[in-house]
Amino acid sequence: MFDYTNASDEIVANRNTLADKVRRELELAGIATFRQENAGERAGAEIEVDLGADSAGGVFVSWNPHPSLSQAAADGVRNGQLQVPAIRHSGAVVSHMRDAMIGILASAGFRADIADDDMRPLAIRVWEDEA
């Protein structure tokens, strides 16, 4: 059985502060942003604060295409129609936007890289640059 614990209040507060800074920088670049807890069916940069005390905890950013594109891709997968153009296009949009956001965040002074996390495919992990 997996034993999950939250990070300390101080670490969670630091992650939330970082998430707010990331959101601000992406918005300055003209990118629509929202926190994961307010996601619904929205397009743009979804910012997640993982509260876990383990190595998977931190601040993550994922790109959400327009809900109609996401739905078309999901329908193709659900129906076993893996050659539906929406699947390829949705993946390309997410990949290109991920790379653009990494560049924007790096320019703003953050460390940002593709998350090494199976639960967040194509997500970005962000840290404050200590340099």
N, C-alpha and C positions, 0 to 999 in steps of 0.2 A: 504494500500500500504506500502511496506517495504522501508525504507529509508536507503540506504547503504552509508557508508562513509569510506574512507581509514584512516588508522592510520596515526599519524604524521610522518614526514620525519625521525625524530630521531628513532622512534619505528621501522619503516620499515628498516632503516639502521641496527639497532640492530638485527632484524630478519634475514636479509641477511647475517650478520656476523655469526650468530648462524648456519644458513644453511650451510655456507662454512665450519665451524668447524665440523659439523655433517658429511658432505660429506667426509672431510679429514679422520675422524676416521673410517668411514665405508670402505673407500678405503684402509686404513692401514690394515684392517682386510681381505682384498682381495675381497671385494664386489664391483661389478660394480655399479656406481652411475651416476645419471644425474638429472638435475633440470627439473621440470615439464614443463617449457616452451620449453625445448629441447627434450621432450619425444619421439614423434613419436612412432614407434613400436619397443621398446627396452625392453630387460630383465634386471632386476636389481632393485636397490633401487631408487625409484623416490622421490625426495625431493621437497616439495612444501612450498612456503612462501605465506601464506594467508595474504593479505594486510589489511583486515578489521579491523575497530576500535572496533568491538564488541568482545564478549568473544570467538567467534569461530576463531578469528585471531591467527596466530602463525606459528610455523614450524612443518611440518608433513612429515612423511616418509611412503611410501607404497611400497610393494614388487610387482613387475611385473614379472610373469613367462615368459618363452619364448613365443613369439607371436603365435607359432603354438599351444601350449597348451591353451593359452587364447582364441584363435579363436575356437578351438574344444569345449571348455566349452561354449562359447557364442553361437555357432551354436546349441549345445544341448538345451540350454535354449530357444533360438529363435524358435526351432522346437518343443518345448514342450516335448522333450525327457529328462526328468529330472533325469533319471537313467543312463545316459551316464557316463562311468567311468571318463572321462576328467573333468566333473564338480566336482566330489568328489576330484579327484587328485589335480586339480588346487586350490581348497579351502584349502586342506591339505598343499600344498606347501606354499601358502601365509601365512597361520597360523603359520607354523613352522619357516619360515624365519622371520616373524614379531617377534616371541618370541626370536629368536636368535639375531636379531638386537637390541631388547630392552636390552638384556644382554650385548651385546658389547658396546652399548652407556652408560649403567650404569657403566660398568667397566672403561670407558673413562672419567667418572666424570659428565655425564649429568643426568638429570631426564628425564626418558622416560617411557611412559606408553601407553596402548591402548587408542586411542582417543575416547572420549565420544561425537561422532559426527555422526549423521545419514547419513551425506553426504559423509563420509569417512569410510565406513565399513572396518575393519581390518587394519586401519592405526595406526601409532604411532604418538603421540604428544611429542615434545621434548622441554625442557627448560634447561637453564644453571643451574647447581646446585649451590645454594647460600651458601652451607655449607663450 
